[in-house]
Each structure stands twice: as structure tokens, then as C-alpha cells.
């Protein structure tokens, strides 16, 4: 694909790490406050676990993109 700024794509997707870190911190807060809602604790923790899994998937694609789009010798990307 000509005309694609692969370096720019790689840099922009790397910014997702900050957003994922923010969301992870929010999940930490939610998990810490789960005991304040004993009637919802079990379901809240199930949801937090699910959302952590989604964040892990997002981190995996960021890692994959960074690795695949990393500049190599003689690469004009």
C-alpha cells in the first residue's frame, strides 16, 4: 500500500496505551469499591474481569501493530 504513513499509524496506535492505562485504573477503582455494594459485588467483579480481558486484547493488538510496523533496515515504511 503506497501512500500510507506507517510510522504515523504506529505512533497513533501507541497512544492507545495511555487510554488503556486510564481505563485500567478506573477498573481498579471499581474493583476496590465493590465491597461497598455487597448485593452487586459478585456481578461487578465479573464485569471487571471481563473488561480487563478486553483491555488485554487491546494491548495485544497494540503490541502486534508496533512489532509488525517497526522500522527495519532498508524499510521505507
C-alpha positions, 0 to 999 in steps of 0.5 A: 500500500503506497501512500500510507504513513506507517510510522504515523499509524504506529505512533497513533496506535501507541497512544492507545496505551495511555487510554488503556492505562486510564481505563485500567485504573478506573477498573481498579477503582471499581474493583476496590469499591465493590465491597461497598455494594455487597448485593452487586459485588459478585456481578461487578467483579465479573464485569471487571474481569471481563473488561480487563480481558478486553483491555488485554486484547487491546494491548495485544493488538497494540503490541502486534501493530508496533512489532509488525510496523517497526522500522527495519533496515532498508524499510521505507515504511 
